[in-house]
Amino acid sequence: LGEQDGGLVAFDAATGAERWRGGSGTWIPREASAGYAAAMDPEADIVDVATGEVVAMGRFPVDPVVSDEFVAWVDATGETVSYDGNAALPGESGDGAGIAEAIDGEYIWIQGEGVLAVDRTGQARTETLPGSFVDARDGAVATVEEDGTVHLFRAG
């Protein structure tokens, strides 16, 4: 995905051929996967990567995170919100201090006062982990504390 001549454009990774072109204005892909992309135009749109169709619109107060299955973000009230091709699914309200960092399977990893895994309803799936989010893959998450201490946790 990229911006060309004021539109969001998808190119075939193998051939470089243009697959589709959509929108106008200043498109900035914020995050993308094989299923969805979140882009600014200057409002926020969720785009179906296969077709280029804008499937949801609105404002994301902070960057959303994207997987092949769904898009998630934490709104200004701390509520975890997810979108999977149906209406956005609001979750539980938190303390308003978190930022969605990544999606790993069904876990949405949130950075706040520590790192927390929530499910698509915003329900906590782990205890709050120490440090700052580094990466999450295959049910494991890495965090690092200010003193350089690195932690590796397995969710579940």
C-alpha positions as CSV (number, residue, x, y, z in Angstrom):
1,L,0.0,0.0,0.0
2,G,1.1,3.5,-0.6
3,E,0.1,7.0,-1.7
4,Q,0.3,8.0,-5.3
5,D,-1.2,11.1,-6.9
6,G,-3.4,11.8,-3.9
7,G,-4.9,8.3,-3.7
8,L,-4.3,5.2,-1.6
9,V,-3.0,2.5,-4.0
10,A,-2.4,-1.2,-3.6
11,F,0.2,-3.0,-5.6
12,D,0.7,-6.7,-6.2
13,A,3.9,-7.5,-4.2
14,A,5.0,-10.1,-6.7
15,T,4.5,-8.2,-9.9
16,G,4.3,-4.5,-8.9
17,A,1.0,-4.2,-10.9
18,E,-1.6,-1.8,-9.4
19,R,-4.4,-3.8,-7.9
20,W,-6.7,-1.0,-6.9
21,R,-6.8,2.8,-6.2
22,G,-9.1,4.5,-3.8
23,G,-9.9,7.8,-2.1
24,S,-8.6,11.2,-2.6
25,G,-6.8,13.7,-0.4
26,T,-3.7,13.0,1.7
27,W,-3.6,9.2,2.4
28,I,-1.2,8.0,5.0
29,P,-1.3,4.3,5.6
30,R,-1.0,4.0,9.4
31,E,-0.9,0.2,9.6
32,A,-1.8,-2.6,7.3
33,S,-2.1,-6.4,7.2
34,A,-3.3,-8.8,4.5
35,G,-6.9,-8.2,5.6
36,Y,-7.2,-4.5,6.6
37,A,-5.5,-1.2,6.5
38,A,-6.0,1.9,8.6
39,A,-5.4,5.1,6.7
40,M,-5.9,8.8,7.1
41,D,-7.6,10.9,4.4
42,P,-7.5,13.1,6.8
43,E,-10.2,11.3,8.7
44,A,-9.5,7.7,9.7
45,D,-10.7,4.9,7.4
46,I,-10.5,1.2,7.7
47,V,-9.9,-0.2,4.2
48,D,-10.5,-3.8,3.0
49,V,-7.0,-4.5,1.5
50,A,-8.4,-7.1,-1.0
51,T,-10.8,-4.6,-2.7
52,G,-9.9,-1.1,-1.6
53,E,-13.4,-0.6,-0.2
54,V,-13.6,1.8,2.8
55,V,-15.5,-0.4,5.3
56,A,-15.5,2.0,8.3
57,M,-14.8,5.6,8.9
58,G,-14.2,7.8,11.9
59,R,-11.5,9.3,14.0
60,F,-8.9,7.3,15.9
61,P,-7.7,9.2,18.9
62,V,-4.5,7.1,18.8
63,D,-3.1,4.8,16.2
64,P,-5.1,1.6,15.6
65,V,-3.4,-1.8,15.4
66,V,-4.3,-4.1,12.5
67,S,-4.3,-7.9,12.0
68,D,-5.7,-10.0,9.2
69,E,-8.8,-10.7,11.2
70,F,-9.6,-7.3,12.9
71,V,-8.6,-3.7,13.7
72,A,-8.5,-2.5,17.3
73,W,-7.8,0.8,19.1
74,V,-8.3,2.4,22.5
75,D,-10.5,5.5,22.4
76,A,-10.1,8.7,24.5
77,T,-12.1,7.2,27.3
78,G,-9.9,4.1,27.5
79,E,-12.5,1.9,25.9
80,T,-11.0,-0.9,23.7
81,V,-12.8,-0.9,20.3
82,S,-12.5,-3.6,17.6
83,Y,-13.8,-3.9,14.0
84,D,-13.9,-7.2,12.1
85,G,-16.1,-6.4,9.1
86,N,-19.2,-5.9,11.2
87,A,-20.1,-2.9,13.3
88,A,-17.3,-1.7,15.6
89,L,-17.4,-3.7,18.8
90,P,-17.0,-1.5,21.9
91,G,-15.3,-3.1,24.8
92,E,-15.0,-2.2,28.5
93,S,-13.8,1.2,29.5
94,G,-10.4,1.4,31.1
95,D,-8.6,4.3,32.7
96,G,-8.1,6.2,29.4
97,A,-4.3,5.9,29.7
98,G,-3.7,3.0,27.3
99,I,-2.5,2.7,23.7
100,A,-3.1,-0.4,21.6
101,E,0.4,-1.6,20.6
102,A,-0.2,-4.9,18.7
103,I,-2.6,-7.7,17.9
104,D,-1.4,-11.3,18.4
105,G,-4.1,-13.8,17.7
106,E,-7.0,-12.8,19.8
107,Y,-4.9,-10.7,22.2
108,I,-4.8,-6.9,21.9
109,W,-1.6,-5.7,23.7
110,I,-2.2,-2.4,25.5
111,Q,0.5,-0.1,26.9
112,G,-0.4,1.9,29.9
113,E,1.0,1.7,33.4
114,G,2.6,-1.5,32.2
115,V,1.5,-3.9,29.5
116,L,-1.8,-5.7,29.4
117,A,-3.4,-8.2,27.1
118,V,-7.1,-7.7,26.5
119,D,-9.6,-9.6,24.3
120,R,-11.8,-7.9,21.7
121,T,-14.3,-7.0,24.4
122,G,-11.6,-5.1,26.4
123,Q,-11.6,-7.9,29.1
124,A,-8.2,-8.3,30.6
125,R,-6.5,-11.6,29.6
126,T,-3.3,-11.1,31.6
127,E,-2.2,-9.4,34.7
128,T,-0.5,-6.0,34.1
129,L,3.1,-6.8,33.1
130,P,6.1,-4.6,34.1
131,G,7.9,-2.3,31.6
132,S,7.2,-1.0,28.1
133,F,5.9,-3.1,25.2
134,V,8.6,-4.4,22.8
135,D,6.9,-7.1,20.7
136,A,4.3,-9.9,20.8
137,R,4.2,-13.1,18.7
138,D,2.6,-16.5,19.0
139,G,1.2,-15.7,22.5
140,A,4.4,-14.4,23.9
141,V,5.2,-10.7,24.7
142,A,8.5,-9.0,25.4
143,T,8.7,-5.9,27.7
144,V,11.6,-3.8,28.8
145,E,12.0,-1.7,32.0
146,E,13.7,1.6,32.3
147,D,16.8,0.0,33.8
148,G,17.1,-2.3,30.8
149,T,15.7,-5.4,32.3
150,V,14.0,-7.4,29.6
151,H,11.0,-9.7,30.3
152,L,9.5,-12.4,28.2
153,F,6.0,-13.6,29.1
154,R,3.7,-16.2,27.6
155,A,0.0,-15.3,27.6
156,G,-2.5,-17.8,28.6
